[in-house]
Amino acid sequence: MNKAQLTDAVAAATDTSKAEAGRAVEATLNAIAGSLASGDSVSLVGFGTFNVRHRAARTGRNPQTGATIQIAASKSVGFKAGKALKESL
């Protein structure tokens, strides 16, 4: 399911227009992204938890040349599925 399909599903489930559902989906995604950007986690009970994961700097290898390279520290988004989501699968 992509963003447009999600918007259509929200519009159908809530009996609203696609434009209103699109704004709601966009606002939800922006709120989640903003919270993660500030370093907070987002917990949706029954669905799951989004959080920021920190990756330490490390030494890697260039597969073409075999030379070692230094990979900088970075942040990524992690997701852990909630109990209800796991059981629904």
C-alpha positions as CSV (number, residue, x, y, z in Angstrom):
1,M,0.0,0.0,0.0
2,N,1.3,3.4,-0.9
3,K,0.4,6.9,0.4
4,A,-2.4,7.4,-2.2
5,Q,-3.9,4.0,-1.4
6,L,-3.7,4.8,2.3
7,T,-5.5,8.1,1.7
8,D,-8.2,6.3,-0.3
9,A,-8.7,3.8,2.5
10,V,-8.9,6.5,5.2
11,A,-11.4,8.5,3.1
12,A,-13.6,5.4,2.7
13,A,-13.4,4.4,6.4
14,T,-14.2,7.8,7.7
15,D,-16.7,8.9,5.1
16,T,-14.8,12.0,4.2
17,S,-13.4,13.4,0.9
18,K,-10.1,12.3,-0.4
19,A,-8.8,15.8,0.1
20,E,-9.6,15.8,3.8
21,A,-8.3,12.3,4.2
22,G,-5.1,13.4,2.4
23,R,-4.6,16.3,4.8
24,A,-5.2,14.0,7.8
25,V,-2.7,11.4,6.5
26,E,-0.1,14.1,5.7
27,A,-0.6,15.7,9.2
28,T,-0.1,12.4,10.9
29,L,3.1,11.6,9.0
30,N,4.4,15.1,9.6
31,A,3.7,14.7,13.3
32,I,5.5,11.4,13.5
33,A,8.5,12.7,11.5
34,G,8.7,15.9,13.7
35,S,8.6,13.8,16.9
36,L,11.4,11.5,15.6
37,A,13.5,14.5,14.4
38,S,13.4,15.9,18.0
39,G,14.6,12.6,19.3
40,D,11.3,11.4,20.8
41,S,9.8,8.0,20.1
42,V,6.2,7.5,18.9
43,S,4.1,4.8,20.4
44,L,0.8,3.7,18.9
45,V,-0.7,1.2,21.3
46,G,-1.5,-2.0,19.5
47,F,0.3,-0.9,16.3
48,G,3.9,-0.4,17.3
49,T,6.6,2.0,18.2
50,F,8.8,4.2,16.0
51,N,12.1,5.3,17.5
52,V,15.5,6.8,16.5
53,R,18.4,4.4,16.4
54,H,22.0,5.5,16.6
55,R,24.6,3.8,14.5
56,A,28.2,4.1,15.7
57,A,31.0,5.0,13.4
58,R,32.7,2.0,12.0
59,T,35.3,0.8,9.5
60,G,34.0,-0.7,6.2
61,R,35.4,-2.0,3.0
62,N,34.9,-0.8,-0.5
63,P,33.8,-3.9,-2.4
64,Q,35.2,-2.7,-5.7
65,T,38.7,-1.9,-4.6
66,G,39.0,-3.7,-1.3
67,A,40.2,-0.5,0.4
68,T,39.1,0.2,4.0
69,I,36.9,3.2,4.5
70,Q,35.6,5.0,7.6
71,I,31.8,5.0,7.8
72,A,30.4,8.0,9.8
73,A,28.0,7.7,12.7
74,S,24.4,8.1,11.6
75,K,20.8,7.9,12.8
76,S,18.0,5.8,11.4
77,V,14.4,5.0,12.2
78,G,13.5,1.8,13.8
79,F,10.0,0.2,14.2
80,K,8.9,-2.5,16.6
81,A,5.5,-4.0,15.9
82,G,3.0,-4.1,18.7
83,K,1.3,-7.1,20.1
84,A,-2.0,-6.6,18.3
85,L,-0.3,-6.1,14.9
86,K,1.8,-9.2,15.4
87,E,-1.3,-11.2,16.3
88,S,-3.2,-9.9,13.2
89,L,-0.6,-11.4,10.9
